[in-house]
Amino acid sequence: MAPDATIDLARAAPGVPEDVLAAALAEAAPALASHAHTPGYHPYGLPGLRAAVAERFTRRGLPTVPEQILITSGAQHALTLVLGLLCGPGERSVVESPSYPNALEALRRARMRTVPVPVTEDGWDIAALVSALGRAAPRLTYLIPDFHNPTGLLMPAPDRARVLHAAAGSGTWLVVDETLAELALDVPAPTPFAACGAPGETGQVITVGSMSKSHWGGLRIGWLRAPARLVTELAGQRIVTDVGGSVVDQLLALALLSRGPELPGARLRRLREQRAALTGALAAHFPAWTWRQPPGGLSLWVDLGEPVAPDLAARAREHGVRIEAGSCFAADPGVFEQRLRMPFTLPPDTLREAVRRMASAAADRLPPAGTDRGPRWVV
């Protein structure tokens, strides 16, 4: 890394090893040739990839057939398709706070009214969540129960069952984001959320997932699992936006998935090393900061002890570190200004250098009023 290069801590997204990508490309090439004489449009996704994703759900404990799978251009695309088909302006959506900023923005752009439920260091306020499901009569509920972004928390199985029961009673469409589910660092990988409910309680559960965090965001391959009838309707919704996904990317995704746990296993080992490097650097440079080590995921949710995160983020930019304050993850404005989400997706030495630069920024003066920080881009 060049000494003056900007270190990006706003995007919690790992790269893919070059040799792994090259091998997958070589494996996908013969299959691509067999598609060359076809039109190449697959609104539902390539049949082989749909079958592979269905089999992954089944293997994890949620029996699934390919007809329940729609391949999308990432989990965010899956969410926007759902919002476009099922939701209208002014309808309510229950969300966690904090939560994934791009999902919150998608809900805002759909002109939905969000009903935030807190996620604290101790986990979800399940009583508040169950109450919101009954009281608000939401059209849609969006949750990240598996290594929650940004806190890294994992929702316990009994709480999942309570939420599914309450959601079924309220009639809400429950969108479960499992993008981070494979990134189990200290615990076994969780069972799919929809497998935790009683019979008849999962008819309105939509599970979205992606290869962005477990494999590589550059693929732009995600999926959703839903009742087959709804998948058909959502495929019609996606035809008017992008007709269908790239055959090349889908074949490459299939080649990567066919490698089994090899790539995810190596990634988990690197993430543990990188997490240790980040926590060690933070302890050395910022002993007053606190955090709870997450059992999985890609980031720490760091408490600075006072609401200075926006100012520190602005100063850090002047020192070559791009990071967003915790308020970026809030469902309501003006909260989490004492928090930073700090990903551990970069090499250990880069993370140590980022913390060193942030320590210099913390000791520096405030930037001039009105400093332009550029557009937000958080993943």
C-alpha positions as CSV (number, residue, x, y, z in Angstrom):
1,M,0.0,0.0,0.0
2,A,1.3,3.4,-1.0
3,P,2.0,5.7,2.1
4,D,-0.5,8.3,0.8
5,A,-3.2,5.8,-0.3
6,T,-6.6,6.3,1.3
7,I,-7.7,3.3,3.5
8,D,-11.4,2.6,3.0
9,L,-13.2,1.5,6.2
10,A,-16.6,2.5,4.9
11,R,-17.0,-0.7,2.9
12,A,-17.2,-4.0,4.8
13,A,-16.5,-6.2,1.8
14,P,-13.6,-8.6,1.3
15,G,-11.8,-9.3,-2.0
16,V,-11.3,-12.7,-3.6
17,P,-7.9,-14.4,-4.0
18,E,-6.7,-14.1,-7.5
19,D,-5.9,-17.8,-7.9
20,V,-9.4,-18.8,-6.8
21,L,-11.0,-16.4,-9.2
22,A,-8.8,-17.6,-12.1
23,A,-9.6,-21.2,-11.4
24,A,-13.3,-20.5,-11.3
25,L,-13.1,-18.6,-14.6
26,A,-11.4,-21.5,-16.2
27,E,-14.1,-23.9,-14.9
28,A,-16.9,-21.6,-16.1
29,A,-15.4,-21.0,-19.6
30,P,-16.6,-24.3,-21.2
31,A,-20.1,-23.9,-19.8
32,L,-20.2,-20.3,-21.2
33,A,-19.5,-21.7,-24.7
34,S,-22.5,-23.9,-24.4
35,H,-24.7,-20.8,-23.8
36,A,-23.3,-18.9,-26.8
37,H,-26.0,-20.0,-29.2
38,T,-28.9,-19.1,-26.9
39,P,-30.5,-15.7,-26.4
40,G,-29.0,-15.6,-22.9
41,Y,-32.0,-14.2,-21.0
42,H,-32.9,-15.9,-17.7
43,P,-35.3,-13.7,-15.6
44,Y,-35.4,-16.4,-12.9
45,G,-31.7,-17.1,-13.1
46,L,-29.7,-20.0,-14.6
47,P,-31.4,-23.3,-13.7
48,G,-28.2,-24.7,-12.4
49,L,-27.5,-21.8,-10.1
50,R,-31.1,-21.8,-8.8
51,A,-30.7,-25.5,-8.0
52,A,-27.4,-24.9,-6.3
53,V,-28.8,-22.2,-4.1
54,A,-31.8,-24.3,-3.2
55,E,-29.6,-27.2,-2.3
56,R,-27.6,-24.9,0.0
57,F,-30.8,-24.0,1.9
58,T,-31.8,-27.6,2.1
59,R,-28.3,-28.6,3.5
60,R,-28.6,-25.9,6.1
61,G,-31.9,-27.2,7.4
62,L,-34.5,-25.5,5.3
63,P,-35.9,-27.8,2.5
64,T,-36.1,-25.8,-0.7
65,V,-36.7,-26.4,-4.4
66,P,-35.4,-24.4,-7.3
67,E,-38.9,-22.9,-8.0
68,Q,-38.6,-21.1,-4.7
69,I,-35.3,-19.3,-5.8
70,L,-34.9,-16.1,-7.8
71,I,-31.3,-15.1,-8.7
72,T,-30.8,-11.4,-8.4
73,S,-28.0,-8.8,-8.9
74,G,-27.2,-8.9,-5.2
75,A,-29.3,-8.9,-2.0
76,Q,-30.0,-5.2,-2.4
77,H,-31.5,-5.8,-5.8
78,A,-33.7,-8.6,-4.2
79,L,-34.9,-6.1,-1.5
80,T,-35.8,-3.4,-4.1
81,L,-37.7,-6.0,-6.2
82,V,-39.7,-6.9,-3.1
83,L,-40.4,-3.3,-2.2
84,G,-41.5,-2.5,-5.8
85,L,-44.0,-5.4,-5.9
86,L,-45.4,-5.6,-2.3
87,C,-45.1,-2.2,-0.8
88,G,-46.6,1.2,-1.4
89,P,-46.0,4.8,-0.2
90,G,-47.1,5.5,3.4
91,E,-47.1,1.9,4.4
92,R,-45.2,1.0,7.6
93,S,-42.0,-1.1,7.8
94,V,-40.5,-2.4,11.0
95,V,-36.7,-2.1,11.0
96,E,-33.8,-2.6,13.4
97,S,-31.8,0.4,14.6
98,P,-29.0,0.4,13.8
99,S,-29.3,-1.4,10.4
100,Y,-27.8,-1.6,7.0
101,P,-27.8,2.0,5.5
102,N,-28.6,1.0,1.9
103,A,-31.6,-1.1,3.0
104,L,-32.9,1.9,5.1
105,E,-32.4,4.2,2.1
106,A,-34.3,1.7,-0.1
107,L,-37.2,1.9,2.3
108,R,-37.1,5.7,2.3
109,R,-37.1,5.8,-1.4
110,A,-40.1,3.5,-1.5
111,R,-41.7,6.2,0.8
112,M,-42.4,3.8,3.5
113,R,-42.8,4.9,7.2
114,T,-40.2,3.1,9.2
115,V,-40.8,1.9,12.8
116,P,-37.4,1.3,14.4
117,V,-36.8,-1.3,17.1
118,P,-33.5,-1.1,19.0
119,V,-30.6,-3.5,18.7
120,T,-28.3,-2.9,21.7
121,E,-25.0,-4.5,22.8
122,D,-27.1,-7.1,24.5
123,G,-29.0,-8.0,21.4
124,W,-32.5,-7.4,20.0
125,D,-35.3,-6.0,22.2
126,I,-37.6,-8.9,21.3
127,A,-40.5,-7.6,23.5
128,A,-40.3,-4.3,21.6
129,L,-40.1,-6.1,18.3
130,V,-43.1,-8.3,19.0
131,S,-45.0,-5.3,20.2
132,A,-44.2,-3.3,17.1
133,L,-45.3,-6.2,14.9
134,G,-48.7,-6.2,16.6
135,R,-49.1,-2.5,17.1
136,A,-47.8,-1.0,13.8
137,A,-49.5,-3.5,11.5
138,P,-46.4,-3.2,9.2
139,R,-46.6,-4.2,5.5
140,L,-43.0,-5.3,5.7
141,T,-40.4,-6.1,8.3
142,Y,-36.7,-6.1,7.5
143,L,-34.2,-8.0,9.8
144,I,-30.6,-9.0,9.8
145,P,-30.6,-11.8,12.4
146,D,-27.3,-13.4,11.3
147,F,-24.2,-11.5,12.4
148,H,-26.2,-8.3,12.2
149,N,-24.8,-5.3,10.3
150,P,-23.3,-3.3,12.0
151,T,-23.2,-5.0,15.4
152,G,-22.2,-8.5,14.4
153,L,-24.8,-10.0,16.8
154,L,-26.5,-13.3,16.3
155,M,-30.2,-13.7,17.2
156,P,-30.8,-16.7,19.5
157,A,-33.1,-19.5,18.1
158,P,-35.8,-19.0,20.8
159,D,-36.1,-15.3,19.8
160,R,-36.3,-16.3,16.1
161,A,-39.3,-18.5,16.9
162,R,-41.0,-15.7,18.8
163,V,-40.5,-13.3,16.0
164,L,-41.8,-15.7,13.4
165,H,-44.9,-16.4,15.4
166,A,-45.6,-12.7,15.9
167,A,-44.9,-11.9,12.2
168,A,-47.3,-14.6,11.1
169,G,-50.0,-13.2,13.4
170,S,-49.5,-9.6,12.1
171,G,-49.6,-10.5,8.4
172,T,-46.3,-8.7,7.7
173,W,-44.0,-9.7,4.9
174,L,-40.8,-10.7,6.8
175,V,-37.6,-10.0,4.8
176,V,-34.7,-11.8,6.4
177,D,-31.3,-10.7,5.2
178,E,-28.8,-13.6,5.4
179,T,-26.0,-11.9,3.5
180,L,-23.6,-12.5,6.5
181,A,-24.9,-15.9,7.6
182,E,-21.8,-17.8,6.4
183,L,-19.4,-15.6,8.3
184,A,-19.5,-17.5,11.6
185,L,-16.2,-16.8,13.3
186,D,-16.7,-18.2,16.9
187,V,-19.9,-20.2,16.7
188,P,-21.5,-22.7,14.3
189,A,-23.1,-21.3,11.3
190,P,-26.8,-20.5,12.0
191,T,-29.8,-22.4,10.7
192,P,-31.9,-20.4,8.2
193,F,-34.3,-18.1,10.0
194,A,-37.4,-19.5,8.3
195,A,-36.5,-23.0,9.6
196,C,-37.2,-21.8,13.2
197,G,-40.9,-21.3,12.8
198,A,-43.8,-23.7,13.4
199,P,-45.7,-25.1,10.4
200,G,-47.8,-22.4,8.7
201,E,-45.7,-19.5,10.1
202,T,-43.3,-19.0,7.2
203,G,-45.7,-18.4,4.3
204,Q,-44.7,-14.7,4.2
205,V,-41.0,-15.0,4.9
206,I,-38.7,-13.9,2.1
207,T,-35.0,-14.7,2.6
208,V,-32.4,-12.7,0.7
209,G,-28.8,-13.6,0.4
210,S,-25.7,-12.8,-1.6
211,M,-22.2,-13.8,-2.5
212,S,-20.8,-10.3,-1.9
213,K,-19.6,-10.9,1.7
214,S,-18.9,-14.7,1.5
215,H,-17.2,-14.7,-1.9
216,W,-16.8,-11.4,-3.8
217,G,-19.0,-8.3,-4.3
218,G,-17.8,-7.9,-7.8
219,L,-19.9,-10.8,-9.0
220,R,-23.2,-9.0,-8.2
221,I,-24.9,-12.3,-7.5
222,G,-27.6,-12.6,-4.9
223,W,-30.9,-14.4,-4.5
224,L,-34.2,-14.6,-2.7
225,R,-36.1,-17.5,-1.4
226,A,-39.9,-17.2,-1.2
227,P,-43.1,-19.1,-2.1
228,A,-42.9,-20.2,-5.7
229,R,-46.0,-18.1,-6.6
230,L,-44.3,-15.0,-5.3
231,V,-41.0,-15.9,-7.1
232,T,-43.0,-15.9,-10.4
233,E,-44.4,-12.4,-9.6
234,L,-41.0,-11.1,-8.7
235,A,-39.5,-12.4,-11.9
236,G,-42.1,-10.4,-13.8
237,Q,-41.1,-7.4,-11.7
238,R,-37.4,-7.8,-12.5
239,I,-38.0,-8.2,-16.3
240,V,-39.0,-4.5,-16.5
241,T,-35.8,-3.4,-14.7
242,D,-33.0,-5.6,-16.1
243,V,-34.6,-8.5,-18.0
244,G,-32.2,-10.9,-16.4
245,G,-28.8,-11.3,-14.9
246,S,-25.4,-11.8,-16.6
247,V,-24.9,-15.4,-17.7
248,V,-21.1,-15.0,-17.3
249,D,-21.4,-13.9,-13.6
250,Q,-23.9,-16.6,-12.9
251,L,-21.7,-19.3,-14.3
252,L,-18.7,-17.9,-12.4
253,A,-20.9,-17.9,-9.2
254,L,-21.8,-21.5,-9.8
255,A,-18.2,-22.5,-10.2
256,L,-17.3,-20.8,-6.9
257,L,-20.2,-22.4,-5.1
258,S,-19.2,-25.8,-6.4
259,R,-15.9,-25.5,-4.6
260,G,-17.8,-26.1,-1.3
261,P,-16.5,-24.8,2.0
262,E,-12.9,-24.3,0.6
263,L,-13.1,-20.5,-0.1
264,P,-15.4,-19.6,2.9
265,G,-13.1,-21.6,5.2
266,A,-10.0,-19.8,4.1
267,R,-11.9,-16.5,4.4
268,L,-12.9,-17.2,8.0
269,R,-9.3,-17.9,9.0
270,R,-8.2,-14.6,7.5
271,L,-11.1,-12.7,9.1
272,R,-10.1,-14.0,12.5
273,E,-6.5,-12.8,12.0
274,Q,-7.7,-9.4,10.8
275,R,-10.1,-9.0,13.7
276,A,-7.3,-9.7,16.1
277,A,-5.1,-7.1,14.4
278,L,-7.8,-4.5,14.5
279,T,-8.8,-5.1,18.2
280,G,-5.1,-5.1,19.2
281,A,-4.5,-1.8,17.4
282,L,-7.6,-0.2,18.9
283,A,-6.6,-1.4,22.4
284,A,-3.1,0.2,22.0
285,H,-4.2,3.5,20.5
286,F,-7.7,4.0,22.0
287,P,-7.8,2.3,25.4
288,A,-10.9,4.2,26.4
289,W,-13.0,2.8,23.5
290,T,-15.1,-0.3,24.0
291,W,-16.7,-2.9,21.9
292,R,-18.2,-6.4,22.2
293,Q,-16.4,-8.9,20.0
294,P,-18.9,-10.2,17.5
295,P,-19.3,-14.0,17.0
296,G,-19.3,-13.4,13.3
297,G,-19.7,-10.9,10.5
298,L,-17.2,-8.4,9.2
299,S,-17.0,-5.5,11.6
300,L,-16.8,-4.1,15.1
301,W,-19.4,-1.7,16.5
302,V,-17.1,0.6,18.5
303,D,-18.3,2.9,21.4
304,L,-16.2,6.0,21.6
305,G,-17.7,7.0,24.9
306,E,-18.9,10.4,23.7
307,P,-20.8,11.7,20.6
308,V,-17.7,12.6,18.6
309,A,-17.8,10.1,15.8
310,P,-18.9,12.5,13.0
311,D,-16.1,14.9,13.8
312,L,-13.6,12.1,14.0
313,A,-14.7,10.7,10.7
314,A,-14.3,14.1,9.1
315,R,-10.8,14.4,10.6
316,A,-9.9,10.8,9.6
317,R,-10.6,11.7,6.0
318,E,-8.0,14.4,6.1
319,H,-5.5,11.7,7.4
320,G,-6.3,9.2,4.6
321,V,-9.0,7.0,6.3
322,R,-12.5,6.9,5.0
323,I,-15.0,5.8,7.6
324,E,-18.6,6.7,8.5
325,A,-20.0,7.6,11.9
326,G,-22.6,5.3,13.5
327,S,-25.4,7.8,12.7
328,C,-25.2,6.5,9.1
329,F,-26.7,3.2,10.4
330,A,-29.5,4.8,12.3
331,A,-33.2,4.5,11.3
332,D,-33.7,7.9,13.0
333,P,-31.4,11.0,12.8
334,G,-29.2,12.1,15.6
335,V,-28.4,8.8,17.2
336,F,-25.3,6.6,17.4
337,E,-23.0,9.6,17.1
338,Q,-20.8,7.9,19.7
339,R,-20.3,4.8,17.5
340,L,-18.1,3.8,14.6
341,R,-18.5,0.7,12.4
342,M,-15.0,-0.6,11.9
343,P,-14.7,-3.5,9.3
344,F,-11.8,-6.0,9.6
345,T,-11.8,-6.9,5.9
346,L,-8.4,-5.4,5.1
347,P,-5.0,-7.0,5.7
348,P,-3.7,-6.8,9.3
349,D,-0.9,-4.3,8.5
350,T,-3.4,-2.0,6.7
351,L,-5.8,-2.1,9.6
352,R,-3.0,-1.2,12.0
353,E,-2.0,1.7,9.8
354,A,-5.7,2.8,9.6
355,V,-5.9,2.9,13.4
356,R,-2.6,4.8,13.7
357,R,-3.8,7.4,11.2
358,M,-7.1,7.7,13.2
359,A,-5.1,8.3,16.4
360,S,-3.3,11.1,14.6
361,A,-6.6,12.5,13.4
362,A,-8.0,12.3,17.0
363,A,-5.1,14.4,18.2
364,D,-5.4,16.9,15.3
365,R,-7.6,19.9,15.2
366,L,-11.2,19.8,13.8
367,P,-11.5,20.3,10.0
368,P,-12.9,23.7,8.8
369,A,-16.6,24.1,9.0
370,G,-18.4,22.8,5.9
371,T,-15.6,20.4,4.9
372,D,-16.9,18.4,1.9
373,R,-16.6,14.7,2.7
374,G,-18.0,13.6,-0.6
375,P,-20.9,11.2,-1.2
376,R,-21.7,8.4,1.2
377,W,-21.1,4.9,-0.1
378,V,-21.4,2.3,2.6
379,V,-21.6,-1.5,2.1
